[in-house]
Amino acid sequence: MTVFIKALLAMLAAASPVLGWTAQLDGSQLSAWWGLPFAGVLLSIAVLPLLATRLWHHHYGKITAAWALAFLIPYALSQGLGSAGVALVHVLFGEYIPFILLLTALFTVAGGIYIRGNLHGTPALNCLILLIGAVLASFMGTTGASMLMLRPLIRANDNREHKAHVIVFFIFIVSNAGGSLTPLGDPPLFLGFLQGVDFFWTVRALLPQTLFLIGSLLLIFWLIDSWFYKREGVLPVDPTPYTRRIGFDGGFNFVLLLAIMGLVLMSGFWKSSVVFDIAGTQVGLPGLVRDIGLLVVTLVSLRLTPAKVHADNDFSWAPMQEVAKLFAGIFVTIIPVIAMLKAGTSGPFSAVVQAVTLPNGQPDPFMYFWASGLLSSFLDNAPTYLVFFNTAGGNAQELMTTLAPTLAAISAGAVFMGANSYIGNAPNLMVKAIAEDRGIRMPSFFGYMAWSGVVLLPLFILMSLIWFR
């Protein structure tokens, strides 16, 4: 496999000057119609599981690939193979592969830790698990915290009649809001860290908003869960043994989690002039070392984790495969959408850029919060963050000081509103897949958005009026 990857890199590098893979995708020259394949992916994820459940379950990978080709083939025919190639290579080596390697490492390592013991899923215990997950999310990433805490939460509630709402609030709190305090928590903040934002700036800037959001969500959840708990009355027999003794199997994976954190931090702090040019995409040595290290950590975890731990966790690659396939289509079809946004006032989405600027030319934090947040609800929140970071000037020192409210608004919108839909943040879809694999009937795409619309949007409105007005 390593030899194949090296050969592929060499081939792409050699082909770059021949095919003219040098120009970056110019969003100002594109029509808004190029966003249709991306809209098709979103509608497929939202509608097909409801209208054609069997078709989607067995062929979602093929359907997603078809939408990706619906962009790539017409673009290659109209703009040339070189332009399409450089866009594909950039999204592959610059974004998708690092994204999937980090998710895979966190998914594998967290899946190798089995939390022994089973507690009853009372409203108070569920709130405690959600709070612990939220704290862990800023240190081990929303994906790592979600994979670690989800299984104990499901096991604690496996005799509850109503439990879909528990998973929905888990996505709100652990898979999104909890990752807002450090660059390790969520990819958008990590991109800001790579752009020069201080590691501890986010905790200073977003702590009040984070405490407000998580505290409010825990209170709302406790009220809802208490109502369901009382309504259920006498619960059926717990299918898993009940015990208050909590312990860990596969505990060495905690060391591997620290290794993942170290690799991510290293890639941000280590500056190197060594850069590999792959068909116009700059792959730096620190990022390459990080990605290889993440692959090694994944393999070590798989090799050393006892089979019994994976069996006890009902560990399956199905959720990771679903995320990898769906996000491959999302990353490809999002190429023209992000390019058109980056074109600013010269592109077809100029209205979005103009909306975040005050008449005096200064950025409007209120609109930045909503623009970055609403786009992050459906686009990948990492590149969306980067687009608005650059729209606001792209100077990290200025954004951390003079324009601090604007950077806080961009960060909060990208991280918090990733919870608005299943595709707003990668762990959302992963948590949904694992819960369904465990027999929990989760809300549909639009059903989940009904939850987020009722619960989250009022809180976001309050936040925008308090901190970003």
HELIX and SHEET records of a PDB file:
HELIX    1   1 THR A    2  LEU A   19  1                                  18    
HELIX    2   2 GLY A   27  GLN A   29  5                                   3    
HELIX    3   3 ALA A   32  GLY A   35  5                                   4    
HELIX    4   4 LEU A   36  LEU A   51  1                                  16    
HELIX    5   5 THR A   53  GLN A   79  1                                  27    
HELIX    6   6 LEU A   81  VAL A   89  1                                   9    
HELIX    7   7 HIS A   90  TYR A   96  3                                   7    
HELIX    8   8 ILE A   97  GLY A  111  1                                  15    
HELIX    9   9 PRO A  123  ALA A  156  1                                  34    
HELIX   10  10 ALA A  164  ILE A  173  1                                  10    
HELIX   11  11 ALA A  177  GLY A  179  5                                   3    
HELIX   12  12 PRO A  187  LEU A  194  1                                   8    
HELIX   13  13 TRP A  201  GLU A  232  1                                  32    
HELIX   14  14 ASN A  253  PHE A  269  1                                  17    
HELIX   15  15 LEU A  285  LEU A  304  1                                  20    
HELIX   16  16 ALA A  307  ASP A  312  1                                   6    
HELIX   17  17 ALA A  318  LYS A  342  1                                  25    
HELIX   18  18 GLY A  344  SER A  346  5                                   3    
HELIX   19  19 SER A  350  ALA A  355  1                                   6    
HELIX   20  20 PRO A  365  SER A  376  1                                  12    
HELIX   21  21 ASN A  381  THR A  391  1                                  11    
HELIX   22  22 ALA A  396  MET A  400  1                                   5    
HELIX   23  23 ALA A  404  PHE A  416  1                                  13    
HELIX   24  24 MET A  417  ASN A  420  5                                   4    
HELIX   25  25 ALA A  426  ASP A  437  1                                  12    
HELIX   26  26 PHE A  445  TRP A  467  1                                  23    
SHEET    1   A 2 TYR A 114  ASN A 118  0                                        
SHEET    2   A 2 THR A 243  ASP A 249 -1                                        
SHEET    1   B 2 VAL A 275  ILE A 278  0                                        
SHEET    2   B 2 THR A 281  GLY A 284 -1                                        
END                                                                             
